[in-house]
Amino acid sequence: IRVYIGTAGDSFWPSLHKLWRELVEARLSGASALGDALLHTWTLSLSKFTRNLVASVPSNQISAYDNEPYIRRLLHWYTSWTAVADKESVAVARMLTQTLSNLVTGNENLMMDVWDLYLSLAEEQVVLLRLLASPDHGTMLASFVFIFNVAGSDERRLQQLCEAQIGLRICVLMLDAMIKLHDADESSEGGKAFDYGYLTFSRLISAGCAPQLYDNLAMQDENITPQQTTFLKLVDSYLQTLPDSAEAPRVFRELRSLLSSKFFALSFYAQRAIMRALGSISDAHVSHPPTELDMKLLKVCEALVLVTQCIVTIALEAEPRNTSRTDLSDLKTYFIDARDGKQGLVETLIETLRLLDAFLPRINFGKPVTSSGGQTPIAATQEPGFSYLKRDLVRLLGILAHRSESVQNRVRACGGIEVVMNQCVIDERNPYLREHAIFTLRNLLECNAENQAVVDSTKLSKEFVNDGMLKDVLRTSQGE
Protein backbone atom coordinates (compact mmCIF):
# COMPACT_ATOMS: atom_id res chain seq x y z
CA ILE A 1 0.00 0.00 0.00
CA ARG A 2 2.82 2.42 0.88
CA VAL A 3 4.50 1.82 -2.46
CA TYR A 4 1.19 2.21 -4.28
CA ILE A 5 0.40 5.52 -2.57
CA GLY A 6 3.87 6.84 -3.36
CA THR A 7 3.41 6.13 -7.06
CA ALA A 8 -0.31 6.94 -7.34
CA GLY A 9 0.08 10.26 -9.09
CA ASP A 10 2.44 13.10 -9.91
CA SER A 11 0.56 15.52 -7.68
CA PHE A 12 0.80 13.50 -4.46
CA TRP A 13 4.27 14.49 -3.26
CA PRO A 14 3.94 18.20 -4.13
CA SER A 15 0.64 18.21 -2.21
CA LEU A 16 2.26 16.59 0.82
CA HIS A 17 5.09 19.09 0.64
CA LYS A 18 2.56 21.93 0.54
CA LEU A 19 0.83 20.59 3.65
CA TRP A 20 4.11 20.56 5.56
CA ARG A 21 5.00 24.06 4.38
CA GLU A 22 1.62 25.49 5.35
CA LEU A 23 1.77 23.73 8.71
CA VAL A 24 5.14 25.30 9.51
CA GLU A 25 3.91 28.73 8.43
CA ALA A 26 0.82 28.41 10.60
CA ARG A 27 2.75 27.10 13.59
CA LEU A 28 5.58 29.63 13.50
CA SER A 29 3.69 32.71 12.41
CA GLY A 30 1.97 33.12 15.75
CA ALA A 31 -0.96 34.68 13.91
CA SER A 32 -2.84 31.53 12.92
CA ALA A 33 -6.55 31.48 13.66
CA LEU A 34 -6.50 27.70 14.03
CA GLY A 35 -5.47 27.64 17.69
CA ASP A 36 -2.99 25.37 19.46
CA ALA A 37 -5.30 22.38 19.76
CA LEU A 38 -6.01 22.21 16.03
CA LEU A 39 -2.36 22.81 15.16
CA HIS A 40 -1.35 19.98 17.49
CA THR A 41 -3.85 17.67 15.81
CA TRP A 42 -2.71 18.72 12.33
CA THR A 43 0.94 18.13 13.22
CA LEU A 44 0.28 14.76 14.84
CA SER A 45 -1.83 13.53 11.93
CA LEU A 46 0.53 14.69 9.20
CA SER A 47 3.56 13.32 11.08
CA LYS A 48 1.95 9.94 11.64
CA PHE A 49 0.86 9.71 8.01
CA THR A 50 4.34 10.60 6.74
CA ARG A 51 6.03 8.30 9.27
CA ASN A 52 4.02 5.30 8.11
CA LEU A 53 4.26 6.21 4.43
CA VAL A 54 8.06 6.31 4.25
CA ALA A 55 8.91 3.38 6.54
CA SER A 56 11.25 0.98 4.71
CA VAL A 57 10.27 2.31 1.26
CA PRO A 58 13.37 3.97 -0.26
CA SER A 59 11.49 5.64 -3.11
CA ASN A 60 9.03 7.23 -0.69
CA GLN A 61 11.86 8.32 1.59
CA ILE A 62 13.58 10.10 -1.29
CA SER A 63 10.35 11.80 -2.37
CA ALA A 64 9.49 12.91 1.18
CA TYR A 65 13.00 14.00 2.18
CA ASP A 66 12.35 17.54 0.95
CA ASN A 67 10.14 17.90 4.02
CA GLU A 68 13.02 17.33 6.46
CA PRO A 69 13.65 21.09 6.96
CA TYR A 70 9.98 21.54 7.90
CA ILE A 71 10.10 18.63 10.34
CA ARG A 72 13.28 20.05 11.86
CA ARG A 73 11.77 23.53 12.27
CA LEU A 74 8.71 22.08 13.96
CA LEU A 75 10.88 19.98 16.25
CA HIS A 76 12.78 23.10 17.20
CA TRP A 77 9.51 24.76 18.18
CA TYR A 78 8.14 21.74 20.04
CA THR A 79 11.32 21.33 22.09
CA SER A 80 11.40 24.94 23.27
CA TRP A 81 11.49 25.67 26.99
CA THR A 82 7.76 26.39 27.15
CA ALA A 83 6.69 23.50 24.91
CA VAL A 84 8.42 20.73 26.90
CA ALA A 85 6.19 21.54 29.88
CA ASP A 86 3.06 20.84 27.82
CA LYS A 87 1.95 17.20 27.48
CA GLU A 88 0.40 17.72 24.05
CA SER A 89 3.58 19.34 22.75
CA VAL A 90 5.68 16.48 24.13
CA ALA A 91 3.50 13.97 22.28
CA VAL A 92 3.93 15.95 19.05
CA ALA A 93 7.72 16.12 19.48
CA ARG A 94 7.82 12.36 19.97
CA MET A 95 5.84 11.73 16.77
CA LEU A 96 7.95 14.18 14.75
CA THR A 97 11.10 12.39 15.93
CA GLN A 98 9.72 9.03 14.84
CA THR A 99 8.87 10.56 11.46
CA LEU A 100 12.38 11.93 11.07
CA SER A 101 13.83 8.53 11.92
CA ASN A 102 11.65 6.65 9.43
CA LEU A 103 12.38 9.27 6.79
CA VAL A 104 16.04 8.21 6.48
CA THR A 105 16.52 4.83 8.20
CA GLY A 106 17.82 2.20 5.81
CA ASN A 107 18.58 4.68 3.05
CA GLU A 108 22.35 5.14 3.07
CA ASN A 109 22.43 8.33 1.00
CA LEU A 110 19.78 10.04 3.11
CA MET A 111 21.36 8.91 6.40
CA MET A 112 24.71 10.27 5.28
CA ASP A 113 23.14 13.55 4.18
CA VAL A 114 21.11 14.17 7.33
CA TRP A 115 23.98 13.18 9.64
CA ASP A 116 26.48 15.45 7.92
CA LEU A 117 23.91 18.25 7.99
CA TYR A 118 23.15 17.94 11.70
CA LEU A 119 26.81 17.81 12.67
CA SER A 120 27.50 20.97 10.66
CA LEU A 121 24.69 23.10 12.11
CA ALA A 122 25.17 25.63 14.90
CA GLU A 123 24.57 23.97 18.25
CA GLU A 124 21.36 25.86 18.96
CA GLN A 125 19.91 24.56 15.67
CA VAL A 126 20.62 20.86 16.31
CA VAL A 127 17.27 19.44 17.36
CA LEU A 128 18.88 16.16 18.43
CA LEU A 129 20.53 17.93 21.36
CA ARG A 130 17.20 19.37 22.46
CA LEU A 131 15.47 16.00 22.08
CA LEU A 132 18.11 14.20 24.16
CA ALA A 133 17.59 16.73 26.94
CA SER A 134 13.87 15.99 27.06
CA PRO A 135 12.57 14.53 30.34
CA ASP A 136 10.07 12.43 28.38
CA HIS A 137 11.23 8.83 28.01
CA GLY A 138 9.22 8.34 24.82
CA THR A 139 10.95 11.28 23.15
CA MET A 140 14.27 10.00 24.43
CA LEU A 141 13.57 6.54 23.00
CA ALA A 142 12.73 7.96 19.57
CA SER A 143 15.94 10.02 19.65
CA PHE A 144 18.09 7.04 20.67
CA VAL A 145 16.53 4.93 17.91
CA PHE A 146 17.33 7.64 15.35
CA ILE A 147 20.97 7.86 16.49
CA PHE A 148 21.35 4.08 16.56
CA ASN A 149 19.86 3.65 13.09
CA VAL A 150 21.78 6.49 11.48
CA ALA A 151 25.14 6.71 13.28
CA GLY A 152 25.37 3.12 14.45
CA SER A 153 25.14 1.69 10.96
CA ASP A 154 28.35 3.20 9.58
CA GLU A 155 31.91 3.43 10.96
CA ARG A 156 32.48 6.86 9.43
CA ARG A 157 29.45 8.27 11.20
CA LEU A 158 30.51 6.58 14.43
CA GLN A 159 33.89 8.24 14.05
CA GLN A 160 32.17 11.60 13.58
CA LEU A 161 30.23 10.95 16.76
CA CYS A 162 33.58 10.85 18.60
CA GLU A 163 35.34 13.66 16.74
CA ALA A 164 32.88 16.38 15.76
CA GLN A 165 31.90 18.98 18.33
CA ILE A 166 28.19 18.25 17.89
CA GLY A 167 28.90 14.52 17.91
CA LEU A 168 30.60 14.81 21.30
CA ARG A 169 27.70 16.85 22.65
CA ILE A 170 25.38 14.06 21.51
CA CYS A 171 27.56 11.49 23.31
CA VAL A 172 27.61 13.55 26.51
CA LEU A 173 23.83 13.91 26.52
CA MET A 174 23.33 10.22 25.75
CA LEU A 175 25.63 9.18 28.59
CA ASP A 176 23.92 11.58 30.99
CA ALA A 177 20.53 10.22 29.96
CA MET A 178 21.64 6.61 30.39
CA ILE A 179 22.54 7.26 34.01
CA LYS A 180 18.96 8.41 34.60
CA LEU A 181 17.52 5.50 32.61
CA HIS A 182 19.64 2.77 34.19
CA ASP A 183 17.02 1.65 36.70
CA ALA A 184 14.06 1.92 34.33
CA ASP A 185 12.00 -1.22 33.77
CA GLU A 186 13.33 -3.13 30.76
CA SER A 187 9.94 -3.17 29.05
CA SER A 188 9.34 0.56 29.57
CA GLU A 189 10.21 3.30 27.10
CA GLY A 190 13.06 4.36 29.38
CA GLY A 191 14.42 0.82 29.53
CA LYS A 192 14.24 0.47 25.76
CA ALA A 193 15.98 3.83 25.33
CA PHE A 194 18.81 2.61 27.56
CA ASP A 195 19.14 -0.55 25.45
CA TYR A 196 19.44 1.47 22.24
CA GLY A 197 22.03 3.69 23.89
CA TYR A 198 24.00 0.63 24.96
CA LEU A 199 23.83 -0.81 21.45
CA THR A 200 25.07 2.47 19.96
CA PHE A 201 28.07 2.66 22.28
CA SER A 202 28.75 -1.06 21.78
CA ARG A 203 29.05 -0.46 18.05
CA LEU A 204 31.25 2.52 18.75
CA ILE A 205 33.58 0.37 20.88
CA SER A 206 33.56 -2.39 18.28
CA ALA A 207 34.54 0.17 15.63
CA GLY A 208 37.69 1.01 17.61
CA CYS A 209 36.50 4.47 18.67
CA ALA A 210 36.58 3.93 22.45
CA PRO A 211 40.05 5.39 23.19
CA GLN A 212 39.33 8.51 21.18
CA LEU A 213 35.91 9.06 22.72
CA TYR A 214 37.24 8.56 26.25
CA ASP A 215 39.95 11.15 25.69
CA ASN A 216 37.54 13.59 24.05
CA LEU A 217 35.15 13.33 27.00
CA ALA A 218 37.84 14.76 29.27
CA MET A 219 37.59 18.23 30.80
CA GLN A 220 40.39 20.55 31.82
CA ASP A 221 41.44 20.20 35.47
CA GLU A 222 39.31 17.08 35.90
CA ASN A 223 40.93 13.68 36.40
CA ILE A 224 37.71 11.89 35.52
CA THR A 225 34.39 13.23 34.29
CA PRO A 226 30.97 11.67 35.01
CA GLN A 227 30.62 10.86 31.32
CA GLN A 228 33.98 9.05 31.27
CA THR A 229 32.91 6.97 34.27
CA THR A 230 29.62 6.07 32.59
CA PHE A 231 31.45 5.18 29.40
CA LEU A 232 33.83 2.92 31.36
CA LYS A 233 30.80 1.12 32.77
CA LEU A 234 29.59 0.50 29.22
CA VAL A 235 33.04 -0.70 28.14
CA ASP A 236 33.17 -3.06 31.13
CA SER A 237 29.71 -4.43 30.32
CA TYR A 238 30.55 -4.79 26.63
CA LEU A 239 33.73 -6.74 27.37
CA GLN A 240 31.69 -9.26 29.35
CA THR A 241 29.87 -10.19 26.13
CA LEU A 242 32.99 -10.69 24.02
CA PRO A 243 34.87 -13.83 25.17
CA ASP A 244 33.30 -16.12 22.57
CA SER A 245 33.22 -13.48 19.84
CA ALA A 246 35.47 -13.60 16.80
CA GLU A 247 36.19 -9.89 17.20
CA ALA A 248 37.40 -10.26 20.81
CA PRO A 249 41.16 -10.31 20.02
CA ARG A 250 40.94 -7.12 17.95
CA VAL A 251 38.80 -5.25 20.48
CA PHE A 252 40.98 -6.33 23.40
CA ARG A 253 44.10 -5.09 21.63
CA GLU A 254 42.46 -1.78 20.74
CA LEU A 255 41.55 -1.21 24.38
CA ARG A 256 44.66 -2.44 26.19
CA SER A 257 46.68 0.75 25.75
CA LEU A 258 43.80 2.92 26.98
CA LEU A 259 43.21 0.67 29.98
CA SER A 260 46.84 0.44 31.05
CA SER A 261 47.45 4.19 30.71
CA LYS A 262 44.30 5.01 32.70
CA PHE A 263 45.23 2.44 35.33
CA PHE A 264 48.51 4.28 35.89
CA ALA A 265 46.95 7.75 35.80
CA LEU A 266 44.12 6.91 38.19
CA SER A 267 46.38 4.91 40.52
CA PHE A 268 48.96 7.69 40.76
CA TYR A 269 46.26 10.25 41.53
CA ALA A 270 44.74 7.99 44.19
CA GLN A 271 48.16 7.39 45.75
CA ARG A 272 48.94 11.09 45.99
CA ALA A 273 45.51 11.90 47.41
CA ILE A 274 45.74 9.16 50.04
CA MET A 275 49.25 10.18 51.05
CA ARG A 276 48.04 13.74 51.55
CA ALA A 277 45.12 12.45 53.59
CA LEU A 278 47.37 10.34 55.77
CA GLY A 279 49.86 13.14 56.28
CA SER A 280 52.75 11.30 54.64
CA ILE A 281 53.68 7.78 53.69
CA SER A 282 56.29 7.61 56.43
CA ASP A 283 53.93 8.32 59.31
CA ALA A 284 50.81 6.68 57.91
CA HIS A 285 50.88 4.21 60.79
CA VAL A 286 50.49 6.98 63.35
CA SER A 287 47.07 7.11 64.96
CA HIS A 288 45.43 10.32 63.78
CA PRO A 289 42.58 11.18 61.41
CA PRO A 290 43.39 12.10 57.80
CA THR A 291 44.49 15.71 57.57
CA GLU A 292 43.25 16.40 54.05
CA LEU A 293 40.70 14.51 51.97
CA ASP A 294 40.54 15.11 48.22
CA MET A 295 36.86 14.85 47.33
CA LYS A 296 37.79 13.86 43.77
CA LEU A 297 39.31 10.68 45.18
CA LEU A 298 35.91 8.97 45.35
CA LYS A 299 35.29 9.37 41.63
CA VAL A 300 38.87 8.41 40.79
CA CYS A 301 38.56 5.19 42.81
CA GLU A 302 35.22 4.39 41.19
CA ALA A 303 36.82 4.73 37.76
CA LEU A 304 39.86 2.72 38.88
CA VAL A 305 37.55 -0.15 39.85
CA LEU A 306 36.04 -0.11 36.36
CA VAL A 307 39.42 0.01 34.61
CA THR A 308 40.68 -2.83 36.80
CA GLN A 309 37.62 -4.93 36.02
CA CYS A 310 38.17 -4.38 32.29
CA ILE A 311 41.81 -5.49 32.58
CA VAL A 312 40.72 -8.52 34.61
CA THR A 313 38.31 -9.56 31.85
CA ILE A 314 41.00 -9.32 29.18
CA ALA A 315 43.74 -10.96 31.27
CA LEU A 316 41.47 -13.86 32.21
CA GLU A 317 40.75 -14.56 28.56
CA ALA A 318 44.49 -14.62 27.91
CA GLU A 319 45.08 -17.34 30.51
CA PRO A 320 46.73 -20.52 29.13
CA ARG A 321 43.68 -22.56 30.19
CA ASN A 322 41.86 -21.03 27.23
CA THR A 323 43.63 -23.24 24.71
CA SER A 324 41.12 -22.33 22.03
CA ARG A 325 42.14 -18.68 22.25
CA THR A 326 45.88 -18.79 21.56
CA ASP A 327 45.35 -15.53 19.65
CA LEU A 328 45.04 -13.79 23.04
CA SER A 329 48.19 -15.17 24.64
CA ASP A 330 50.12 -11.89 24.40
CA LEU A 331 47.49 -9.81 26.20
CA LYS A 332 48.37 -10.91 29.73
CA THR A 333 52.04 -10.31 28.96
CA TYR A 334 51.17 -6.81 27.77
CA PHE A 335 49.79 -5.84 31.16
CA ILE A 336 52.62 -7.58 33.01
CA ASP A 337 55.16 -5.57 31.03
CA ALA A 338 53.21 -2.29 31.05
CA ARG A 339 55.14 0.62 32.53
CA ASP A 340 54.76 4.33 33.15
CA GLY A 341 58.28 5.67 33.27
CA LYS A 342 60.16 3.49 35.74
CA GLN A 343 57.02 2.22 37.44
CA GLY A 344 55.53 -1.10 36.40
CA LEU A 345 51.85 -1.94 36.58
CA VAL A 346 52.46 -4.65 39.18
CA GLU A 347 54.41 -2.30 41.45
CA THR A 348 51.80 0.43 41.01
CA LEU A 349 49.06 -2.00 41.97
CA ILE A 350 50.91 -3.08 45.13
CA GLU A 351 51.58 0.50 46.23
CA THR A 352 47.95 1.48 45.68
CA LEU A 353 46.81 -1.54 47.66
CA ARG A 354 49.25 -0.75 50.46
CA LEU A 355 47.97 2.81 50.79
CA LEU A 356 44.33 1.74 50.59
CA ASP A 357 44.98 -0.67 53.43
CA ALA A 358 46.23 2.18 55.59
CA PHE A 359 43.48 4.55 54.50
CA LEU A 360 40.35 2.39 54.48
CA PRO A 361 39.32 0.37 57.53
CA ARG A 362 37.83 -2.97 56.62
CA ILE A 363 34.16 -3.41 57.47
CA ASN A 364 33.41 -6.55 59.47
CA PHE A 365 29.86 -7.30 60.60
CA GLY A 366 28.82 -3.73 59.87
CA LYS A 367 31.61 -2.14 61.93
CA PRO A 368 34.90 -0.61 60.77
CA VAL A 369 38.00 -2.50 61.90
CA THR A 370 40.98 -0.19 62.26
CA SER A 371 44.36 -1.13 60.90
CA SER A 372 47.13 -2.25 63.20
CA GLY A 373 48.25 1.33 63.55
CA GLY A 374 44.85 2.40 64.83
CA GLN A 375 44.02 4.65 61.88
CA THR A 376 40.79 6.50 62.62
CA PRO A 377 38.18 6.13 59.86
CA ILE A 378 36.28 9.16 58.63
CA ALA A 379 32.82 9.35 57.11
CA ALA A 380 34.01 9.92 53.54
CA THR A 381 35.75 6.55 53.44
CA GLN A 382 32.34 4.88 53.76
CA GLU A 383 31.30 6.21 50.33
CA PRO A 384 30.46 3.60 47.65
CA GLY A 385 33.22 4.91 45.39
CA PHE A 386 35.69 2.88 47.44
CA SER A 387 33.68 -0.35 47.20
CA TYR A 388 35.30 -3.36 45.51
CA LEU A 389 38.60 -1.57 44.88
CA LYS A 390 40.79 -3.73 47.13
CA ARG A 391 39.06 -6.88 45.95
CA ASP A 392 39.51 -6.14 42.26
CA LEU A 393 43.13 -5.05 42.64
CA VAL A 394 43.91 -8.27 44.52
CA ARG A 395 42.05 -10.29 41.91
CA LEU A 396 44.00 -8.68 39.06
CA LEU A 397 47.29 -9.36 40.85
CA GLY A 398 46.36 -13.02 41.26
CA ILE A 399 45.64 -13.36 37.55
CA LEU A 400 48.90 -11.68 36.53
CA ALA A 401 50.89 -13.78 39.02
CA HIS A 402 49.45 -17.09 37.86
CA ARG A 403 52.37 -19.19 36.60
CA SER A 404 54.49 -16.07 36.13
CA GLU A 405 57.76 -16.23 38.04
CA SER A 406 58.66 -12.70 36.99
CA VAL A 407 55.49 -11.30 38.58
CA GLN A 408 56.03 -13.42 41.69
CA ASN A 409 59.54 -12.02 42.08
CA ARG A 410 58.50 -8.43 41.41
CA VAL A 411 55.77 -8.66 44.03
CA ARG A 412 58.27 -9.99 46.58
CA ALA A 413 60.78 -7.26 45.71
CA CYS A 414 58.31 -4.46 46.47
CA GLY A 415 56.97 -6.02 49.66
CA GLY A 416 53.75 -7.11 48.04
CA ILE A 417 53.46 -10.53 49.66
CA GLU A 418 52.84 -8.97 53.05
CA VAL A 419 50.32 -6.60 51.49
CA VAL A 420 48.39 -9.52 50.01
CA MET A 421 48.52 -11.42 53.31
CA ASN A 422 46.88 -8.41 54.96
CA GLN A 423 43.94 -8.79 52.57
CA CYS A 424 43.11 -12.32 53.74
CA VAL A 425 40.31 -10.91 55.87
CA ILE A 426 36.57 -10.37 55.69
CA ASP A 427 35.63 -6.89 54.47
CA GLU A 428 31.99 -6.12 53.70
CA ARG A 429 33.04 -3.24 51.46
CA ASN A 430 34.94 -5.78 49.34
CA PRO A 431 32.87 -8.97 49.05
CA TYR A 432 35.04 -12.09 48.63
CA LEU A 433 38.21 -10.09 49.26
CA ARG A 434 39.50 -12.84 51.53
CA GLU A 435 38.88 -15.56 48.95
CA HIS A 436 40.55 -13.59 46.16
CA ALA A 437 43.49 -12.75 48.43
CA ILE A 438 43.98 -16.42 49.32
CA PHE A 439 43.87 -17.35 45.64
CA THR A 440 46.39 -14.60 44.85
CA LEU A 441 48.67 -15.70 47.69
CA ARG A 442 48.56 -19.21 46.35
CA ASN A 443 49.63 -17.99 42.90
CA LEU A 444 52.44 -15.93 44.44
CA LEU A 445 53.81 -18.90 46.41
CA GLU A 446 53.42 -21.63 43.81
CA CYS A 447 56.81 -23.16 42.96
CA ASN A 448 58.61 -20.12 44.41
CA ALA A 449 60.77 -21.01 47.42
CA GLU A 450 61.84 -17.43 48.05
CA ASN A 451 58.25 -16.22 48.31
CA GLN A 452 57.43 -19.15 50.58
CA ALA A 453 60.35 -18.15 52.77
CA VAL A 454 58.89 -14.66 53.13
CA VAL A 455 55.67 -16.15 54.50
CA ASP A 456 57.62 -18.51 56.78
CA SER A 457 59.58 -15.60 58.23
CA THR A 458 56.49 -13.49 58.85
CA LYS A 459 54.97 -13.43 62.30
CA LEU A 460 51.46 -14.59 61.47
CA SER A 461 48.41 -13.48 63.40
CA LYS A 462 46.37 -16.05 65.30
CA GLU A 463 43.53 -15.50 62.83
CA PHE A 464 45.87 -16.22 59.93
CA VAL A 465 47.40 -19.33 61.51
CA ASN A 466 44.02 -20.83 62.39
CA ASP A 467 42.52 -20.22 58.95
CA GLY A 468 41.95 -23.62 57.35
CA MET A 469 41.90 -22.26 53.79
CA LEU A 470 45.17 -20.45 54.33
CA LYS A 471 46.75 -23.56 55.81
CA ASP A 472 45.79 -25.47 52.68
CA VAL A 473 47.32 -22.78 50.48
CA LEU A 474 50.59 -22.75 52.41
CA ARG A 475 50.79 -26.55 52.49
CA THR A 476 50.04 -26.89 48.78
CA SER A 477 52.49 -24.18 47.73
CA GLN A 478 55.24 -25.90 49.70
CA GLY A 479 54.55 -29.21 48.02
CA GLU A 480 53.36 -30.99 51.16
ZIHU-V275360 format. One record per residue. RES is the residue in one letter. PHI is phi in whole degrees, -180 to 180 (* if undefined). BURIAL is I if it has 16 or more other C-alpha atoms within 10 Angstrom, else O. Layout:
BEGIN
RES:PHI:BURIAL ; RES:PHI:BURIAL
END
This chain:
BEGIN
I:*:O ; R:-63:O ; V:-65:O ; Y:-62:O ; I:-62:O ; G:-67:I ; T:-116:O ; A:-69:O ; G:-172:O ; D:-68:O ; S:-88:O ; F:-65:O ; W:-68:I ; P:-60:O ; S:-68:O ; L:-64:O ; H:-62:I ; K:-64:O ; L:-61:I ; W:-64:I ; R:-62:I ; E:-67:O ; L:-64:I ; V:-63:I ; E:-61:O ; A:-68:I ; R:-71:I ; L:-92:O ; S:-71:O ; G:75:O ; A:-117:O ; S:-71:O ; A:-87:O ; L:-75:O ; G:87:O ; D:-61:O ; A:-60:O ; L:-70:O ; L:-65:I ; H:-61:I ; T:-63:O ; W:-59:I ; T:-64:I ; L:-61:I ; S:-66:O ; L:-67:I ; S:-65:I ; K:-63:I ; F:-62:O ; T:-66:I ; R:-56:I ; N:-72:O ; L:-68:I ; V:-94:I ; A:-58:I ; S:61:I ; V:-121:I ; P:-54:I ; S:-65:O ; N:-69:I ; Q:-61:I ; I:-64:O ; S:-68:I ; A:-90:I ; Y:-64:I ; D:-61:O ; N:-88:I ; E:-56:I ; P:-60:O ; Y:-69:I ; I:-62:I ; R:-65:I ; R:-65:O ; L:-68:I ; L:-62:I ; H:-62:I ; W:-70:I ; Y:-79:I ; T:-113:I ; S:-69:O ; W:-60:O ; T:-78:O ; A:-70:I ; V:-68:I ; A:-89:O ; D:-107:O ; K:-60:O ; E:-64:I ; S:-66:I ; V:-62:I ; A:-63:I ; V:-67:I ; A:-60:I ; R:-63:I ; M:-67:I ; L:-61:I ; T:-66:I ; Q:-63:I ; T:-64:I ; L:-60:I ; S:-64:I ; N:-66:I ; L:-63:I ; V:-122:I ; T:-58:I ; G:88:I ; N:-108:I ; E:-57:O ; N:-64:O ; L:-70:I ; M:-63:I ; M:-64:I ; D:-66:O ; V:-70:I ; W:-68:I ; D:-62:O ; L:-63:O ; Y:-65:I ; L:-77:I ; S:-99:O ; L:-74:O ; A:-63:O ; E:-55:O ; E:-70:O ; Q:-98:O ; V:-86:I ; V:-67:I ; L:-59:I ; L:-64:I ; R:-70:I ; L:-67:I ; L:-68:I ; A:-88:I ; S:-69:I ; P:-78:O ; D:-83:I ; H:-66:I ; G:-66:I ; T:-64:I ; M:-63:I ; L:-62:I ; A:-61:I ; S:-68:I ; F:-64:I ; V:-63:I ; F:-59:I ; I:-64:I ; F:-63:I ; N:-67:I ; V:-87:I ; A:-78:I ; G:-72:I ; S:-97:I ; D:-151:I ; E:-65:I ; R:-65:O ; R:-70:I ; L:-64:I ; Q:-63:I ; Q:-63:I ; L:-62:I ; C:-90:I ; E:-103:O ; A:-69:O ; Q:-59:O ; I:-68:I ; G:-59:I ; L:-66:I ; R:-63:I ; I:-62:I ; C:-61:I ; V:-60:I ; L:-67:I ; M:-65:I ; L:-65:I ; D:-62:I ; A:-66:I ; M:-67:I ; I:-62:O ; K:-71:O ; L:-91:I ; H:-57:O ; D:-94:O ; A:-69:I ; D:-60:O ; E:-58:O ; S:-86:O ; S:-82:O ; E:-62:I ; G:-65:I ; G:-65:I ; K:-68:I ; A:-62:I ; F:-59:I ; D:-61:I ; Y:-67:I ; G:-63:I ; Y:-62:I ; L:-63:I ; T:-64:I ; F:-71:I ; S:-64:I ; R:-66:I ; L:-65:I ; I:-65:I ; S:-62:I ; A:-80:I ; G:84:I ; C:-93:I ; A:-59:I ; P:-59:I ; Q:-67:O ; L:-64:I ; Y:-57:I ; D:-66:O ; N:-75:O ; L:-83:I ; A:-71:O ; M:-128:O ; Q:-60:O ; D:68:O ; E:-120:O ; N:-72:I ; I:-152:I ; T:-100:I ; P:-58:I ; Q:-69:I ; Q:-65:I ; T:-63:I ; T:-62:I ; F:-64:I ; L:-62:I ; K:-62:I ; L:-69:I ; V:-62:I ; D:-58:I ; S:-65:I ; Y:-64:I ; L:-63:I ; Q:-66:O ; T:-92:O ; L:-93:I ; P:-47:I ; D:-96:O ; S:-89:O ; A:-67:O ; E:-89:O ; A:-55:I ; P:-57:I ; R:-66:O ; V:-64:I ; F:-59:I ; R:-70:I ; E:-69:I ; L:-96:I ; R:-63:I ; S:-66:O ; L:-59:I ; L:-66:I ; S:-68:I ; S:-66:I ; K:-74:I ; F:-61:I ; F:-64:I ; A:-61:O ; L:-70:I ; S:-65:I ; F:-63:I ; Y:-64:I ; A:-62:I ; Q:-61:I ; R:-64:I ; A:-65:I ; I:-69:I ; M:-63:I ; R:-65:I ; A:-66:I ; L:-83:I ; G:102:I ; S:-172:O ; I:-65:O ; S:-75:O ; D:-115:O ; A:-63:I ; H:-83:I ; V:-73:O ; S:-80:O ; H:-160:O ; P:-70:O ; P:-54:I ; T:-87:O ; E:-154:O ; L:-115:I ; D:-79:O ; M:-70:O ; K:-76:O ; L:-60:I ; L:-58:I ; K:-69:I ; V:-64:I ; C:-66:I ; E:-61:I ; A:-68:I ; L:-64:I ; V:-59:I ; L:-66:I ; V:-62:I ; T:-62:I ; Q:-63:I ; C:-65:I ; I:-65:I ; V:-58:I ; T:-59:I ; I:-69:I ; A:-64:I ; L:-63:I ; E:-68:I ; A:-89:I ; E:-63:I ; P:-58:O ; R:-60:O ; N:-85:O ; T:-62:O ; S:-78:O ; R:-119:I ; T:-65:O ; D:-73:O ; L:-109:I ; S:-62:I ; D:-84:O ; L:-71:I ; K:-63:I ; T:-61:O ; Y:-59:O ; F:-72:I ; I:-63:I ; D:-88:O ; A:-61:I ; R:-141:I ; D:-125:O ; G:68:O ; K:-92:O ; Q:-96:O ; G:-86:I ; L:-64:I ; V:-62:I ; E:-66:I ; T:-64:I ; L:-61:I ; I:-62:I ; E:-66:I ; T:-63:I ; L:-65:I ; R:-62:I ; L:-70:I ; L:-61:I ; D:-64:I ; A:-78:I ; F:-90:I ; L:-108:I ; P:-70:I ; R:-75:I ; I:-104:I ; N:-127:O ; F:56:O ; G:81:O ; K:-122:O ; P:-70:I ; V:-110:I ; T:-70:I ; S:-70:I ; S:-60:O ; G:-85:O ; G:80:O ; Q:-55:I ; T:-83:I ; P:-73:I ; I:-124:O ; A:-59:O ; A:-63:O ; T:-74:I ; Q:-89:I ; E:-66:O ; P:-65:O ; G:-60:I ; F:-89:I ; S:-64:I ; Y:73:I ; L:-66:I ; K:-59:I ; R:-58:I ; D:-72:I ; L:-65:I ; V:-63:I ; R:-62:I ; L:-61:I ; L:-61:I ; G:-63:I ; I:-69:I ; L:-67:I ; A:-81:I ; H:-61:I ; R:55:I ; S:-126:O ; E:-64:I ; S:-64:O ; V:-67:I ; Q:-54:I ; N:-70:I ; R:-65:I ; V:-64:I ; R:-62:I ; A:-64:O ; C:-102:O ; G:74:O ; G:-78:I ; I:-63:I ; E:-64:I ; V:-62:I ; V:-67:I ; M:-60:I ; N:-68:I ; Q:-91:I ; C:-80:I ; V:-139:I ; I:-84:I ; D:-143:I ; E:-68:I ; R:-75:I ; N:-129:I ; P:-54:O ; Y:65:I ; L:-58:I ; R:-58:I ; E:-65:I ; H:-67:I ; A:-66:I ; I:-64:I ; F:-62:I ; T:-65:I ; L:-61:I ; R:-60:I ; N:-67:I ; L:-74:I ; L:-94:I ; E:-59:I ; C:56:I ; N:-132:O ; A:-62:O ; E:-67:O ; N:-68:I ; Q:-63:I ; A:-66:O ; V:-62:O ; V:-66:I ; D:-62:O ; S:-87:O ; T:-88:O ; K:-77:O ; L:-83:O ; S:-71:O ; K:-60:O ; E:-61:O ; F:-68:I ; V:-63:O ; N:-86:O ; D:-79:O ; G:-62:O ; M:-64:O ; L:-67:I ; K:-59:O ; D:-63:O ; V:-63:I ; L:-65:I ; R:-68:O ; T:-66:O ; S:-66:I ; Q:-94:O ; G:76:O ; E:-80:O
END
